[in-house]
């Protein structure tokens, strides 16, 4: 346990921030998981928003958010190519 007053305050502050960061990280991971399971444009938009929010809050680095968004977009494009629409003949 900290003895100095500023260290006690830092512990309280860190506890609050940890809760907030954990919530943001869980939302982000859930959104990314949703896109990987069912790649749709709407799911990609939600994941992109969650990643941007996490990067803005400092939970993850902005380059990591960008990298994940790029990979998810690529996954969406590949899933569209894998299941082409049937042509009328």
N, CA, C and O atoms as CSV, one atom per row, in Angstrom:
chain,resi,resn,atom,element,x,y,z
A,1,UNK,N,N,0.842,-1.190,0.000
A,1,UNK,CA,C,0.000,0.000,0.000
A,1,UNK,C,C,0.880,1.244,0.000
A,1,UNK,O,O,1.890,1.305,0.701
A,2,UNK,N,N,0.487,2.222,-0.786
A,2,UNK,CA,C,1.269,3.455,-0.822
A,2,UNK,C,C,1.102,4.252,0.471
A,2,UNK,O,O,0.055,4.224,1.117
A,3,UNK,N,N,2.146,4.944,0.811
A,3,UNK,CA,C,2.137,5.752,2.029
A,3,UNK,C,C,1.935,7.225,1.684
A,3,UNK,O,O,1.217,7.947,2.376
A,4,UNK,N,N,2.579,7.654,0.609
A,4,UNK,CA,C,2.516,9.059,0.200
A,4,UNK,C,C,1.128,9.366,-0.367
A,4,UNK,O,O,0.533,8.547,-1.068
A,5,UNK,N,N,0.630,10.556,-0.051
A,5,UNK,CA,C,-0.719,10.964,-0.435
A,5,UNK,C,C,-0.913,10.953,-1.954
A,5,UNK,O,O,-1.950,10.509,-2.447
A,6,UNK,N,N,0.087,11.443,-2.692
A,6,UNK,CA,C,-0.040,11.486,-4.154
A,6,UNK,C,C,-0.092,10.074,-4.746
A,6,UNK,O,O,-0.759,9.845,-5.755
A,7,UNK,N,N,0.605,9.140,-4.124
A,7,UNK,CA,C,0.574,7.755,-4.590
A,7,UNK,C,C,-0.791,7.127,-4.322
A,7,UNK,O,O,-1.277,6.324,-5.119
A,8,UNK,N,N,-1.407,7.494,-3.200
A,8,UNK,CA,C,-2.756,7.008,-2.893
A,8,UNK,C,C,-3.750,7.525,-3.933
A,8,UNK,O,O,-4.616,6.793,-4.411
A,9,UNK,N,N,-3.599,8.807,-4.269
A,9,UNK,CA,C,-4.483,9.413,-5.257
A,9,UNK,C,C,-4.285,8.744,-6.622
A,9,UNK,O,O,-5.249,8.498,-7.347
A,10,UNK,N,N,-3.043,8.458,-6.958
A,10,UNK,CA,C,-2.748,7.798,-8.228
A,10,UNK,C,C,-3.404,6.425,-8.288
A,10,UNK,O,O,-3.903,6.026,-9.340
A,11,UNK,N,N,-3.410,5.703,-7.182
A,11,UNK,CA,C,-4.069,4.394,-7.151
A,11,UNK,C,C,-5.567,4.517,-7.410
A,11,UNK,O,O,-6.145,3.724,-8.153
A,12,UNK,N,N,-6.188,5.517,-6.790
A,12,UNK,CA,C,-7.623,5.721,-6.998
A,12,UNK,C,C,-7.905,6.073,-8.460
A,12,UNK,O,O,-8.840,5.552,-9.069
A,13,UNK,N,N,-7.091,6.953,-9.002
A,13,UNK,CA,C,-7.260,7.390,-10.387
A,13,UNK,C,C,-7.041,6.218,-11.357
A,13,UNK,O,O,-7.801,6.045,-12.310
A,14,UNK,N,N,-6.010,5.429,-11.108
A,14,UNK,CA,C,-5.717,4.279,-11.966
A,14,UNK,C,C,-6.843,3.254,-11.939
A,14,UNK,O,O,-7.150,2.628,-12.954
A,15,UNK,N,N,-7.450,3.089,-10.783
A,15,UNK,CA,C,-8.555,2.140,-10.653
A,15,UNK,C,C,-9.736,2.570,-11.526
A,15,UNK,O,O,-10.341,1.746,-12.212
A,16,UNK,N,N,-10.059,3.876,-11.495
A,16,UNK,CA,C,-11.149,4.394,-12.325
A,16,UNK,C,C,-10.814,4.255,-13.808
A,16,UNK,O,O,-11.658,3.843,-14.603
A,17,UNK,N,N,-9.595,4.597,-14.174
A,17,UNK,CA,C,-9.185,4.531,-15.578
A,17,UNK,C,C,-9.148,3.094,-16.088
A,17,UNK,O,O,-9.473,2.833,-17.246
A,18,UNK,N,N,-8.755,2.175,-15.231
A,18,UNK,CA,C,-8.706,0.765,-15.616
A,18,UNK,C,C,-10.096,0.263,-15.968
A,18,UNK,O,O,-10.268,-0.467,-16.944
A,19,UNK,N,N,-11.077,0.648,-15.185
A,19,UNK,CA,C,-12.462,0.241,-15.446
A,19,UNK,C,C,-12.929,0.791,-16.788
A,19,UNK,O,O,-13.532,0.072,-17.584
A,20,UNK,N,N,-12.648,2.070,-17.035
A,20,UNK,CA,C,-13.044,2.704,-18.292
A,20,UNK,C,C,-12.347,2.046,-19.476
A,20,UNK,O,O,-12.982,1.720,-20.478
A,21,UNK,N,N,-11.035,1.855,-19.353
A,21,UNK,CA,C,-10.266,1.255,-20.446
A,21,UNK,C,C,-10.723,-0.168,-20.740
A,21,UNK,O,O,-10.791,-0.576,-21.900
A,22,UNK,N,N,-11.031,-0.913,-19.701
A,22,UNK,CA,C,-11.489,-2.290,-19.874
A,22,UNK,C,C,-12.809,-2.323,-20.640
A,22,UNK,O,O,-13.009,-3.175,-21.506
A,23,UNK,N,N,-13.707,-1.396,-20.319
A,23,UNK,CA,C,-15.002,-1.337,-20.992
A,23,UNK,C,C,-14.827,-1.014,-22.480
A,23,UNK,O,O,-15.451,-1.640,-23.336
A,24,UNK,N,N,-13.978,-0.036,-22.774
A,24,UNK,CA,C,-13.725,0.346,-24.167
A,24,UNK,C,C,-13.083,-0.808,-24.929
A,24,UNK,O,O,-13.449,-1.084,-26.071
A,25,UNK,N,N,-12.123,-1.481,-24.293
A,25,UNK,CA,C,-11.427,-2.602,-24.932
A,25,UNK,C,C,-12.393,-3.763,-25.207
A,25,UNK,O,O,-12.308,-4.401,-26.256
A,26,UNK,N,N,-13.308,-4.038,-24.273
A,26,UNK,CA,C,-14.280,-5.118,-24.468
A,26,UNK,C,C,-15.211,-4.808,-25.639
A,26,UNK,O,O,-15.513,-5.688,-26.445
A,27,UNK,N,N,-15.666,-3.552,-25.733
A,27,UNK,CA,C,-16.535,-3.158,-26.837
A,27,UNK,C,C,-15.811,-3.296,-28.172
A,27,UNK,O,O,-16.379,-3.756,-29.162
A,28,UNK,N,N,-14.543,-2.886,-28.173
A,28,UNK,CA,C,-13.738,-2.962,-29.384
A,28,UNK,C,C,-13.555,-4.415,-29.825
A,28,UNK,O,O,-13.751,-4.743,-30.995
A,29,UNK,N,N,-13.182,-5.275,-28.888
A,29,UNK,CA,C,-12.947,-6.681,-29.214
A,29,UNK,C,C,-14.227,-7.364,-29.691
A,29,UNK,O,O,-14.191,-8.183,-30.610
A,30,UNK,N,N,-15.347,-7.031,-29.073
A,30,UNK,CA,C,-16.625,-7.626,-29.476
A,30,UNK,C,C,-16.984,-7.214,-30.903
A,30,UNK,O,O,-17.468,-8.031,-31.686
A,31,UNK,N,N,-16.749,-5.952,-31.235
A,31,UNK,CA,C,-17.060,-5.458,-32.578
A,31,UNK,C,C,-16.175,-6.125,-33.628
A,31,UNK,O,O,-16.649,-6.492,-34.703
A,32,UNK,N,N,-14.897,-6.278,-33.317
A,32,UNK,CA,C,-13.962,-6.921,-34.250
A,32,UNK,C,C,-14.338,-8.390,-34.433
A,32,UNK,O,O,-14.302,-8.913,-35.546
A,33,UNK,N,N,-14.692,-9.039,-33.349
A,33,UNK,CA,C,-15.087,-10.448,-33.398
A,33,UNK,C,C,-16.334,-10.627,-34.267
A,33,UNK,O,O,-16.441,-11.600,-35.014
A,34,UNK,N,N,-17.261,-9.696,-34.164
A,34,UNK,CA,C,-18.499,-9.749,-34.940
A,34,UNK,C,C,-18.197,-9.691,-36.439
A,34,UNK,O,O,-18.803,-10.413,-37.230
A,35,UNK,N,N,-17.258,-8.828,-36.819
A,35,UNK,CA,C,-16.896,-8.710,-38.238
A,35,UNK,C,C,-16.238,-9.999,-38.721
A,35,UNK,O,O,-16.508,-10.460,-39.830
A,36,UNK,N,N,-15.388,-10.569,-37.901
A,36,UNK,CA,C,-14.691,-11.794,-38.312
A,36,UNK,C,C,-15.655,-12.965,-38.460
A,36,UNK,O,O,-15.454,-13.831,-39.311
A,37,UNK,N,N,-16.698,-12.998,-37.638
A,37,UNK,CA,C,-17.668,-14.094,-37.724
A,37,UNK,C,C,-18.608,-13.908,-38.908
A,37,UNK,O,O,-18.845,-14.838,-39.679
A,38,UNK,N,N,-19.143,-12.690,-39.045
A,38,UNK,CA,C,-20.056,-12.388,-40.145
A,38,UNK,C,C,-19.638,-11.069,-40.783
A,38,UNK,O,O,-20.082,-10.006,-40.350
A,39,UNK,N,N,-18.788,-11.125,-41.808
A,39,UNK,CA,C,-18.313,-9.888,-42.425
A,39,UNK,C,C,-19.409,-9.178,-43.218
A,39,UNK,O,O,-19.767,-9.597,-44.319
A,40,UNK,N,N,-19.927,-8.110,-42.645
A,40,UNK,CA,C,-20.897,-7.271,-43.336
A,40,UNK,C,C,-20.431,-5.825,-43.248
A,40,UNK,O,O,-19.603,-5.470,-42.409
A,41,UNK,N,N,-20.974,-5.011,-44.122
A,41,UNK,CA,C,-20.568,-3.605,-44.165
A,41,UNK,C,C,-20.949,-2.882,-42.868
A,41,UNK,O,O,-20.189,-2.062,-42.354
A,42,UNK,N,N,-22.122,-3.199,-42.359
A,42,UNK,CA,C,-22.592,-2.556,-41.128
A,42,UNK,C,C,-21.716,-2.943,-39.930
A,42,UNK,O,O,-21.375,-2.099,-39.102
A,43,UNK,N,N,-21.361,-4.217,-39.852
A,43,UNK,CA,C,-20.494,-4.685,-38.765
A,43,UNK,C,C,-19.118,-4.042,-38.864
A,43,UNK,O,O,-18.499,-3.718,-37.851
A,44,UNK,N,N,-18.643,-3.860,-40.099
A,44,UNK,CA,C,-17.344,-3.214,-40.309
A,44,UNK,C,C,-17.383,-1.759,-39.842
A,44,UNK,O,O,-16.420,-1.272,-39.251
A,45,UNK,N,N,-18.481,-1.073,-40.102
A,45,UNK,CA,C,-18.617,0.317,-39.656
A,45,UNK,C,C,-18.594,0.409,-38.132
A,45,UNK,O,O,-17.942,1.289,-37.569
A,46,UNK,N,N,-19.304,-0.495,-37.470
A,46,UNK,CA,C,-19.320,-0.486,-35.998
A,46,UNK,C,C,-17.937,-0.780,-35.434
A,46,UNK,O,O,-17.507,-0.157,-34.464
A,47,UNK,N,N,-17.244,-1.736,-36.048
A,47,UNK,CA,C,-15.895,-2.082,-35.597
A,47,UNK,C,C,-14.947,-0.911,-35.810
A,47,UNK,O,O,-14.096,-0.625,-34.968
A,48,UNK,N,N,-15.100,-0.244,-36.934
A,48,UNK,CA,C,-14.252,0.906,-37.241
A,48,UNK,C,C,-14.459,2.019,-36.216
A,48,UNK,O,O,-13.498,2.641,-35.762
A,49,UNK,N,N,-15.701,2.261,-35.862
A,49,UNK,CA,C,-16.001,3.274,-34.845
A,49,UNK,C,C,-15.410,2.888,-33.497
A,49,UNK,O,O,-14.837,3.727,-32.802
A,50,UNK,N,N,-15.548,1.631,-33.132
A,50,UNK,CA,C,-15.024,1.157,-31.850
A,50,UNK,C,C,-13.501,1.260,-31.813
A,50,UNK,O,O,-12.927,1.643,-30.793
A,51,UNK,N,N,-12.848,0.919,-32.921
A,51,UNK,CA,C,-11.387,1.013,-32.988
A,51,UNK,C,C,-10.925,2.466,-32.904
A,51,UNK,O,O,-9.957,2.776,-32.209
A,52,UNK,N,N,-11.620,3.355,-33.616
A,52,UNK,CA,C,-11.259,4.779,-33.569
A,52,UNK,C,C,-11.445,5.347,-32.165
A,52,UNK,O,O,-10.631,6.141,-31.696
A,53,UNK,N,N,-12.516,4.936,-31.504
A,53,UNK,CA,C,-12.776,5.408,-30.148
A,53,UNK,C,C,-11.681,4.931,-29.195
A,53,UNK,O,O,-11.208,5.693,-28.351
A,54,UNK,N,N,-11.285,3.679,-29.333
A,54,UNK,CA,C,-10.235,3.119,-28.476
A,54,UNK,C,C,-8.905,3.829,-28.716
A,54,UNK,O,O,-8.153,4.086,-27.775
A,55,UNK,N,N,-8.622,4.144,-29.972
A,55,UNK,CA,C,-7.379,4.852,-30.291
A,55,UNK,C,C,-7.414,6.277,-29.747
A,55,UNK,O,O,-6.412,6.780,-29.238
A,56,UNK,N,N,-8.559,6.916,-29.855
A,56,UNK,CA,C,-8.693,8.293,-29.367
A,56,UNK,C,C,-8.519,8.357,-27.852
A,56,UNK,O,O,-7.914,9.293,-27.329
A,57,UNK,N,N,-9.053,7.358,-27.155
A,57,UNK,CA,C,-8.959,7.332,-25.698
A,57,UNK,C,C,-7.594,6.858,-25.208
A,57,UNK,O,O,-7.299,6.941,-24.016
A,58,UNK,N,N,-6.757,6.359,-26.129
A,58,UNK,CA,C,-5.423,5.916,-25.739
A,58,UNK,C,C,-5.371,4.482,-25.249
A,58,UNK,O,O,-4.376,4.060,-24.658
A,59,UNK,N,N,-6.432,3.733,-25.490
A,59,UNK,CA,C,-6.462,2.334,-25.067
A,59,UNK,C,C,-5.556,1.506,-25.984
A,59,UNK,O,O,-4.841,0.617,-25.524
A,60,UNK,N,N,-5.597,1.811,-27.290
A,60,UNK,CA,C,-4.687,1.183,-28.243
A,60,UNK,C,C,-4.017,2.284,-29.060
A,60,UNK,O,O,-4.482,3.424,-29.075
A,61,UNK,N,N,-2.931,1.938,-29.734
A,61,UNK,CA,C,-2.216,2.907,-30.559
A,61,UNK,C,C,-2.997,3.155,-31.844
A,61,UNK,O,O,-3.683,2.261,-32.339
A,62,UNK,N,N,-2.896,4.366,-32.385
A,62,UNK,CA,C,-3.665,4.709,-33.581
A,62,UNK,C,C,-3.254,3.863,-34.782
A,62,UNK,O,O,-4.081,3.562,-35.642
A,63,UNK,N,N,-1.977,3.478,-34.843
A,63,UNK,CA,C,-1.533,2.632,-35.956
A,63,UNK,C,C,-2.112,1.224,-35.854
A,63,UNK,O,O,-2.397,0.591,-36.871
A,64,UNK,N,N,-2.283,0.740,-34.642
A,64,UNK,CA,C,-2.897,-0.580,-34.461
A,64,UNK,C,C,-4.353,-0.531,-34.909
A,64,UNK,O,O,-4.839,-1.461,-35.552
A,65,UNK,N,N,-5.047,0.547,-34.572
A,65,UNK,CA,C,-6.438,0.695,-34.991
A,65,UNK,C,C,-6.522,0.713,-36.515
A,65,UNK,O,O,-7.387,0.067,-37.107
A,66,UNK,N,N,-5.626,1.450,-37.134
A,66,UNK,CA,C,-5.596,1.543,-38.590
A,66,UNK,C,C,-5.306,0.185,-39.220
A,66,UNK,O,O,-5.938,-0.192,-40.207
A,67,UNK,N,N,-4.362,-0.541,-38.657
A,67,UNK,CA,C,-3.987,-1.857,-39.173
A,67,UNK,C,C,-5.160,-2.840,-39.075
A,67,UNK,O,O,-5.426,-3.592,-40.013
A,68,UNK,N,N,-5.855,-2.828,-37.936
A,68,UNK,CA,C,-6.995,-3.727,-37.759
A,68,UNK,C,C,-8.138,-3.378,-38.712
A,68,UNK,O,O,-8.775,-4.268,-39.274
A,69,UNK,N,N,-8.396,-2.079,-38.892
A,69,UNK,CA,C,-9.455,-1.657,-39.808
A,69,UNK,C,C,-9.136,-2.108,-41.230
A,69,UNK,O,O,-10.016,-2.560,-41.963
A,70,UNK,N,N,-7.877,-1.980,-41.607
A,70,UNK,CA,C,-7.453,-2.399,-42.940
A,70,UNK,C,C,-7.647,-3.899,-43.136
A,70,UNK,O,O,-8.139,-4.334,-44.178
A,71,UNK,N,N,-7.268,-4.675,-42.152
A,71,UNK,CA,C,-7.402,-6.133,-42.246
A,71,UNK,C,C,-8.864,-6.564,-42.295
A,71,UNK,O,O,-9.219,-7.499,-43.011
A,72,UNK,N,N,-9.707,-5.876,-41.529
A,72,UNK,CA,C,-11.129,-6.219,-41.530
A,72,UNK,C,C,-11.774,-5.861,-42.868
A,72,UNK,O,O,-12.622,-6.598,-43.373
A,73,UNK,N,N,-11.368,-4.725,-43.439
A,73,UNK,CA,C,-11.896,-4.325,-44.745
A,73,UNK,C,C,-11.467,-5.327,-45.812
A,73,UNK,O,O,-12.246,-5.675,-46.699
A,74,UNK,N,N,-10.231,-5.781,-45.717
A,74,UNK,CA,C,-9.718,-6.786,-46.650
A,74,UNK,C,C,-10.504,-8.089,-46.510
A,74,UNK,O,O,-10.825,-8.735,-47.508
A,75,UNK,N,N,-10.809,-8.467,-45.289
A,75,UNK,CA,C,-11.593,-9.668,-45.024
A,75,UNK,C,C,-12.982,-9.559,-45.648
A,75,UNK,O,O,-13.493,-10.527,-46.212
A,76,UNK,N,N,-13.587,-8.381,-45.543
A,76,UNK,CA,C,-14.909,-8.150,-46.120
A,76,UNK,C,C,-14.863,-8.295,-47.640
A,76,UNK,O,O,-15.747,-8.909,-48.237
A,77,UNK,N,N,-13.824,-7.725,-48.265
A,77,UNK,CA,C,-13.684,-7.825,-49.717
A,77,UNK,C,C,-13.493,-9.279,-50.160
A,77,UNK,O,O,-14.064,-9.708,-51.162
A,78,UNK,N,N,-12.693,-10.025,-49.413
A,78,UNK,CA,C,-12.451,-11.430,-49.750
A,78,UNK,C,C,-13.721,-12.266,-49.601
A,78,UNK,O,O,-13.961,-13.190,-50.378
A,79,UNK,N,N,-14.524,-11.935,-48.602
A,79,UNK,CA,C,-15.759,-12.697,-48.403
A,79,UNK,C,C,-16.756,-12.413,-49.526
A,79,UNK,O,O,-17.546,-13.284,-49.892
A,80,UNK,N,N,-16.722,-11.200,-50.071
A,80,UNK,CA,C,-17.604,-10.876,-51.200
A,80,UNK,C,C,-17.177,-11.645,-52.449
A,80,UNK,O,O,-18.019,-12.116,-53.214
A,81,UNK,N,N,-15.859,-11.768,-52.650
A,81,UNK,CA,C,-15.355,-12.495,-53.813
A,81,UNK,C,C,-15.628,-13.990,-53.690
A,81,UNK,O,O,-15.885,-14.660,-54.690
A,82,UNK,N,N,-15.574,-14.507,-52.480
A,82,UNK,CA,C,-15.758,-15.939,-52.253
A,82,UNK,C,C,-17.185,-16.389,-52.540
A,82,UNK,O,O,-17.411,-17.521,-52.967
A,83,UNK,N,N,-18.137,-15.507,-52.308
A,83,UNK,CA,C,-19.530,-15.880,-52.554
A,83,UNK,C,C,-20.142,-14.950,-53.603
A,83,UNK,O,O,-20.922,-14.063,-53.254
A,84,UNK,N,N,-19.801,-15.139,-54.888
A,84,UNK,CA,C,-20.366,-14.276,-55.927
A,84,UNK,C,C,-21.845,-14.586,-56.148
A,84,UNK,O,O,-22.311,-15.696,-55.892
A,85,UNK,N,N,-22.557,-13.589,-56.624
A,85,UNK,CA,C,-23.982,-13.763,-56.882
A,85,UNK,C,C,-24.170,-14.606,-58.143
A,85,UNK,O,O,-23.379,-14.531,-59.083
A,86,UNK,N,N,-25.219,-15.397,-58.142
A,86,UNK,CA,C,-25.497,-16.251,-59.291
A,86,UNK,C,C,-26.016,-15.396,-60.445
A,86,UNK,O,O,-26.871,-14.530,-60.263
A,87,UNK,N,N,-25.480,-15.660,-61.627
A,87,UNK,CA,C,-25.939,-14.926,-62.801
A,87,UNK,C,C,-27.138,-15.651,-63.412
A,87,UNK,O,O,-27.262,-16.871,-63.307
A,88,UNK,N,N,-28.007,-14.887,-64.044
A,88,UNK,CA,C,-29.204,-15.460,-64.655
A,88,UNK,C,C,-28.845,-15.980,-66.044
A,88,UNK,O,O,-28.295,-15.249,-66.869
A,89,UNK,N,N,-29.160,-17.239,-66.290
A,89,UNK,CA,C,-28.890,-17.836,-67.607
A,89,UNK,C,C,-30.092,-18.577,-68.106
A,89,UNK,O,O,-30.058,-19.146,-69.197
